[in-house]
Amino acid sequence: MGNFKGHALPGCLFLLIGFWWSVKFPLKYLCRKKKHASSLGSKTGFQRIELAEGIFKAVFSLIGMTAEQFVSSGPHLKLYDYETKQWHQLMNWQHATLYLFYCISGLVDIVAHSTNVLPVALDKMMLSLAVFAEGFLLYYHIHGRSMLDFHLHQLLIVAVFGAAFCIFLEVFFRGIVVLEMLRTSLCILQGSWLWQIAFVLYPPSGSPEWNQMDHNNTMFLTVCYCWHYAFAILIMAVNYTIVSWIVRSKIKQTPTMEIGLLKTSERDQESEDEM
């Protein structure tokens, strides 16, 4: 994590997830609102999507844990060095622990959406705990840093804890599109801000280094943080508009009689809370 790629790659992952959520949640909301059934607009279709997300989360978290432990400079499962009498590569252990919680969240998603063993709401609870663990580890990860470094990561923590709280509310208010979109915006913000951190702290070759102790840089990056969030809102607005247009076009192409049958079928099989 202590280099450009170490921040840019997780940033890409958060951006990808946030972009996907900015499509999925409007699609889910509009299909439910229009009572329009399709291969993706039905309860079964969204259950498959949730299952696929759980698999994606578990697999990539497992890859992350393995990479943190077994890269050339990694701890290779060694926690304490008895020769030097010091903890060994604690930064890698922190990152591996972060990935562990996301892996657990992915496994819970798989079980909750493929069987009836666990309550469905447990998926949001575990995701909330995983995001909280990310913020908790990050909070104690940045002590002793330079002023600009500390400020950059402090702003990231705001987005992380905000997302954790938002997802926690989803446990009790499931299917509320406003909370889902708020979570999406904070996820996109995390991804884009990790890229910003990479460019500031580890500028690509040839780029000038930022003055870590200049207060003006701190002020500018605070403003820049707000711009990043505005960018996240713009992405959601564009995707919501596109999804809304597609759903309306799909409904217009469906014969009136077929729409009536689909509405009756959906009313019998599922409620809005189950979506």
C-alpha positions as a Python dict, from the first residue, in 0.01 Angstrom:
ca = {
    (1, 'M'): (0, 0, 0),
    (2, 'G'): (292, 239, 58),
    (3, 'N'): (331, 337, -307),
    (4, 'F'): (136, 470, -605),
    (5, 'K'): (0, 132, -717),
    (6, 'G'): (-91, 37, -362),
    (7, 'H'): (-341, 324, -350),
    (8, 'A'): (-446, 334, -716),
    (9, 'L'): (-545, -33, -740),
    (10, 'P'): (-781, -30, -438),
    (11, 'G'): (-909, 301, -574),
    (12, 'C'): (-998, 131, -902),
    (13, 'L'): (-1180, -143, -712),
    (14, 'F'): (-1389, 104, -511),
    (15, 'L'): (-1468, 303, -825),
    (16, 'L'): (-1576, -13, -1006),
    (17, 'I'): (-1802, -122, -719),
    (18, 'G'): (-1946, 227, -680),
    (19, 'F'): (-2014, 256, -1052),
    (20, 'W'): (-2188, -82, -1050),
    (21, 'W'): (-2403, 14, -751),
    (22, 'S'): (-2496, 339, -925),
    (23, 'V'): (-2652, 122, -1196),
    (24, 'K'): (-2791, -161, -982),
    (25, 'F'): (-2980, 40, -721),
    (26, 'P'): (-3165, 267, -967),
    (27, 'L'): (-3252, -39, -1176),
    (28, 'K'): (-3384, -217, -868),
    (29, 'Y'): (-3583, 87, -754),
    (30, 'L'): (-3733, 165, -1095),
    (31, 'C'): (-3827, -197, -1169),
    (32, 'R'): (-3997, -217, -831),
    (33, 'K'): (-4171, 116, -883),
    (34, 'K'): (-4295, 25, -1231),
    (35, 'K'): (-4376, -333, -1126),
    (36, 'H'): (-4181, -440, -1432),
    (37, 'A'): (-4049, -797, -1433),
    (38, 'S'): (-3758, -912, -1640),
    (39, 'S'): (-3461, -1143, -1601),
    (40, 'L'): (-3289, -872, -1393),
    (41, 'G'): (-3596, -692, -1259),
    (42, 'S'): (-3739, -989, -1074),
    (43, 'K'): (-3664, -1101, -721),
    (44, 'T'): (-3472, -1404, -851),
    (45, 'G'): (-3262, -1188, -1079),
    (46, 'F'): (-3152, -958, -798),
    (47, 'Q'): (-3082, -1254, -569),
    (48, 'R'): (-2842, -1386, -832),
    (49, 'I'): (-2677, -1046, -852),
    (50, 'E'): (-2631, -1036, -474),
    (51, 'L'): (-2482, -1385, -485),
    (52, 'A'): (-2242, -1284, -763),
    (53, 'E'): (-2137, -979, -561),
    (54, 'G'): (-2065, -1200, -260),
    (55, 'I'): (-1847, -1431, -469),
    (56, 'F'): (-1663, -1133, -619),
    (57, 'K'): (-1605, -983, -274),
    (58, 'A'): (-1481, -1308, -120),
    (59, 'V'): (-1248, -1397, -409),
    (60, 'F'): (-1082, -1057, -440),
    (61, 'S'): (-1045, -1025, -62),
    (62, 'L'): (-876, -1363, -51),
    (63, 'I'): (-641, -1251, -328),
    (64, 'G'): (-568, -934, -130),
    (65, 'M'): (-488, -1127, 188),
    (66, 'T'): (-260, -1363, -1),
    (67, 'A'): (-79, -1076, -173),
    (68, 'E'): (-24, -886, 153),
    (69, 'Q'): (129, -1193, 316),
    (70, 'F'): (331, -1351, 38),
    (71, 'V'): (477, -1065, -168),
    (72, 'S'): (855, -1057, -162),
    (73, 'S'): (860, -802, 120),
    (74, 'G'): (562, -953, 305),
    (75, 'P'): (560, -1118, 647),
    (76, 'H'): (482, -1469, 512),
    (77, 'L'): (252, -1537, 812),
    (78, 'K'): (527, -1434, 1056),
    (79, 'L'): (380, -1200, 1317),
    (80, 'Y'): (666, -1162, 1567),
    (81, 'D'): (1042, -1162, 1508),
    (82, 'Y'): (1202, -1328, 1808),
    (83, 'E'): (1552, -1233, 1692),
    (84, 'T'): (1488, -857, 1692),
    (85, 'K'): (1210, -889, 1952),
    (86, 'Q'): (976, -674, 1744),
    (87, 'W'): (645, -715, 1562),
    (88, 'H'): (701, -814, 1203),
    (89, 'Q'): (552, -616, 908),
    (90, 'L'): (250, -488, 1100),
    (91, 'M'): (138, -272, 806),
    (92, 'N'): (88, -583, 594),
    (93, 'W'): (-95, -750, 881),
    (94, 'Q'): (-328, -450, 907),
    (95, 'H'): (-410, -465, 538),
    (96, 'A'): (-459, -842, 552),
    (97, 'T'): (-698, -798, 846),
    (98, 'L'): (-894, -541, 647),
    (99, 'Y'): (-929, -787, 358),
    (100, 'L'): (-1029, -1060, 607),
    (101, 'F'): (-1342, -871, 712),
    (102, 'Y'): (-1445, -812, 352),
    (103, 'C'): (-1389, -1182, 281),
    (104, 'I'): (-1618, -1272, 574),
    (105, 'S'): (-1877, -1029, 438),
    (106, 'G'): (-1858, -1198, 99),
    (107, 'L'): (-1902, -1544, 249),
    (108, 'V'): (-2206, -1425, 447),
    (109, 'D'): (-2353, -1284, 123),
    (110, 'I'): (-2308, -1620, -48),
    (111, 'V'): (-2476, -1816, 232),
    (112, 'A'): (-2756, -1562, 293),
    (113, 'H'): (-2856, -1539, -73),
    (114, 'S'): (-2815, -1904, -171),
    (115, 'T'): (-2974, -2070, 133),
    (116, 'N'): (-3228, -2000, 406),
    (117, 'V'): (-2980, -2064, 687),
    (118, 'L'): (-2906, -1698, 768),
    (119, 'P'): (-3129, -1392, 793),
    (120, 'V'): (-3103, -1189, 473),
    (121, 'A'): (-3035, -867, 669),
    (122, 'L'): (-2712, -1020, 798),
    (123, 'D'): (-2543, -937, 467),
    (124, 'K'): (-2575, -564, 534),
    (125, 'M'): (-2468, -608, 896),
    (126, 'M'): (-2144, -784, 797),
    (127, 'L'): (-2072, -534, 521),
    (128, 'S'): (-2121, -252, 773),
    (129, 'L'): (-1878, -420, 1013),
    (130, 'A'): (-1624, -473, 732),
    (131, 'V'): (-1634, -105, 634),
    (132, 'F'): (-1616, -3, 1002),
    (133, 'A'): (-1309, -228, 1047),
    (134, 'E'): (-1152, -56, 747),
    (135, 'G'): (-1202, 286, 905),
    (136, 'F'): (-1095, 164, 1251),
    (137, 'L'): (-768, 20, 1118),
    (138, 'L'): (-708, 327, 905),
    (139, 'Y'): (-760, 561, 1201),
    (140, 'Y'): (-473, 399, 1394),
    (141, 'H'): (-270, 359, 1077),
    (142, 'I'): (-190, 727, 1021),
    (143, 'H'): (-50, 845, 1354),
    (144, 'G'): (290, 1011, 1330),
    (145, 'R'): (247, 1106, 963),
    (146, 'S'): (328, 1446, 815),
    (147, 'M'): (54, 1711, 818),
    (148, 'L'): (-58, 1664, 456),
    (149, 'D'): (-39, 1284, 471),
    (150, 'F'): (-246, 1280, 790),
    (151, 'H'): (-505, 1519, 644),
    (152, 'L'): (-546, 1317, 324),
    (153, 'H'): (-614, 996, 515),
    (154, 'Q'): (-832, 1176, 767),
    (155, 'L'): (-1061, 1286, 484),
    (156, 'L'): (-1068, 927, 360),
    (157, 'I'): (-1176, 812, 708),
    (158, 'V'): (-1475, 1049, 691),
    (159, 'A'): (-1600, 870, 379),
    (160, 'V'): (-1532, 526, 527),
    (161, 'F'): (-1713, 581, 857),
    (162, 'G'): (-1995, 757, 674),
    (163, 'A'): (-2041, 453, 452),
    (164, 'A'): (-2028, 217, 752),
    (165, 'F'): (-2303, 412, 930),
    (166, 'C'): (-2515, 429, 616),
    (167, 'I'): (-2492, 53, 558),
    (168, 'F'): (-2576, -8, 925),
    (169, 'L'): (-2899, 189, 876),
    (170, 'E'): (-2979, -36, 578),
    (171, 'V'): (-2999, -330, 818),
    (172, 'F'): (-3317, -179, 964),
    (173, 'F'): (-3440, 15, 660),
    (174, 'R'): (-3377, -236, 386),
    (175, 'G'): (-3450, -140, 29),
    (176, 'I'): (-3454, 237, 91),
    (177, 'V'): (-3303, 373, -230),
    (178, 'V'): (-3188, 700, -65),
    (179, 'L'): (-2961, 509, 175),
    (180, 'E'): (-2839, 285, -105),
    (181, 'M'): (-2748, 582, -322),
    (182, 'L'): (-2577, 758, -30),
    (183, 'R'): (-2368, 447, 27),
    (184, 'T'): (-2286, 440, -345),
    (185, 'S'): (-2170, 802, -346),
    (186, 'L'): (-1937, 741, -50),
    (187, 'C'): (-1794, 431, -219),
    (188, 'I'): (-1714, 630, -535),
    (189, 'L'): (-1565, 902, -316),
    (190, 'Q'): (-1334, 648, -150),
    (191, 'G'): (-1215, 523, -487),
    (192, 'S'): (-1145, 862, -640),
    (193, 'W'): (-984, 992, -320),
    (194, 'L'): (-744, 697, -307),
    (195, 'W'): (-630, 803, -653),
    (196, 'Q'): (-586, 1158, -524),
    (197, 'I'): (-375, 1029, -234),
    (198, 'A'): (-161, 830, -477),
    (199, 'F'): (-88, 1138, -691),
    (200, 'V'): (-13, 1360, -391),
    (201, 'L'): (202, 1129, -180),
    (202, 'Y'): (358, 919, -455),
    (203, 'P'): (361, 1137, -769),
    (204, 'P'): (445, 954, -1091),
    (205, 'S'): (797, 991, -1225),
    (206, 'G'): (868, 1345, -1333),
    (207, 'S'): (591, 1505, -1128),
    (208, 'P'): (693, 1751, -855),
    (209, 'E'): (645, 1643, -495),
    (210, 'W'): (387, 1824, -280),
    (211, 'N'): (508, 2024, 19),
    (212, 'Q'): (389, 1815, 314),
    (213, 'M'): (394, 2105, 558),
    (214, 'D'): (228, 2375, 346),
    (215, 'H'): (-109, 2472, 494),
    (216, 'N'): (-227, 2602, 156),
    (217, 'N'): (-197, 2249, 17),
    (218, 'T'): (-416, 2126, 303),
    (219, 'M'): (-677, 2389, 226),
    (220, 'F'): (-676, 2311, -146),
    (221, 'L'): (-713, 1937, -90),
    (222, 'T'): (-1010, 1999, 141),
    (223, 'V'): (-1178, 2188, -144),
    (224, 'C'): (-1068, 1914, -383),
    (225, 'Y'): (-1235, 1656, -159),
    (226, 'C'): (-1567, 1834, -208),
    (227, 'W'): (-1508, 1833, -583),
    (228, 'H'): (-1453, 1459, -570),
    (229, 'Y'): (-1787, 1415, -396),
    (230, 'A'): (-1957, 1635, -655),
    (231, 'F'): (-1801, 1408, -919),
    (232, 'A'): (-1952, 1104, -744),
    (233, 'I'): (-2296, 1268, -743),
    (234, 'L'): (-2260, 1350, -1113),
    (235, 'I'): (-2181, 986, -1195),
    (236, 'M'): (-2490, 870, -1005),
    (237, 'A'): (-2710, 1130, -1177),
    (238, 'V'): (-2593, 1026, -1524),
    (239, 'N'): (-2634, 654, -1455),
    (240, 'Y'): (-2976, 707, -1295),
    (241, 'T'): (-3091, 897, -1604),
    (242, 'I'): (-2964, 627, -1839),
    (243, 'V'): (-3119, 344, -1636),
    (244, 'S'): (-3449, 530, -1610),
    (245, 'W'): (-3460, 580, -1987),
    (246, 'I'): (-3384, 212, -2051),
    (247, 'V'): (-3656, 94, -1810),
    (248, 'R'): (-3915, 326, -1962),
    (249, 'S'): (-3821, 213, -2312),
    (250, 'K'): (-3850, -150, -2208),
    (251, 'I'): (-4197, -96, -2061),
    (252, 'K'): (-4318, 81, -2376),
    (253, 'Q'): (-4207, -216, -2585),
    (254, 'T'): (-4400, -460, -2364),
    (255, 'P'): (-4761, -527, -2470),
    (256, 'T'): (-5026, -389, -2230),
    (257, 'M'): (-5171, -734, -2159),
    (258, 'E'): (-4827, -873, -2077),
    (259, 'I'): (-4760, -586, -1836),
    (260, 'G'): (-5087, -661, -1656),
    (261, 'L'): (-4994, -1027, -1620),
    (262, 'L'): (-4648, -936, -1494),
    (263, 'K'): (-4792, -700, -1234),
    (264, 'T'): (-5034, -965, -1109),
    (265, 'S'): (-4758, -1225, -1094),
    (266, 'E'): (-4525, -997, -901),
    (267, 'R'): (-4797, -895, -658),
    (268, 'D'): (-4858, -1259, -573),
    (269, 'Q'): (-4497, -1364, -542),
    (270, 'E'): (-4315, -1078, -373),
    (271, 'S'): (-4357, -755, -184),
    (272, 'E'): (-4147, -444, -206),
    (273, 'D'): (-3962, -531, 112),
    (274, 'E'): (-3846, -857, -37),
    (275, 'M'): (-3682, -680, -327),
}
